[in-house]
């Protein structure tokens, strides 16, 4: 790869790592797994970086989603965290962020109640702000399927007890 392509890739990683991590965490619900997904997506994207046309985020996002779906379909590999660690932001907190943490946990818990397909559609549509057509293209499904899947997922989220308790979901 050329120095220019290396520099472009480095700038991309610096600028997009945090948004990619947030997106990955929304997909899988676990920060450590999300970090692994982002790393895998970037590692798989690097060799092809010099050939990417247009928006590289589109390609990296697709690789990340494909890795997530591939891992989610695989059987459990007996991997268990040896030391449950609090999230970084909980340990660094100076002010009281308990409401934000509670809301975030409620959202992740509600997302965990969705099917893999619903969760992926919701993450792409509302976290990554992709259109129905872009989401359908990325996932290889019809736009109508994206629309109906998103509708079912949002209906489930509106009824999620954790979200209702925090005031994020449906009506009390």
PyMOL commands that set and color helices and strands:
alter all, ss='L'
color gray80, all
select helices_A, chain A and resi 3-28+31-46+49-51+56-73+88-92+98-112+116-127+132-139+143-159+161-166
alter helices_A, ss='H'
color red, helices_A
deselect
rebuild
show_as cartoon
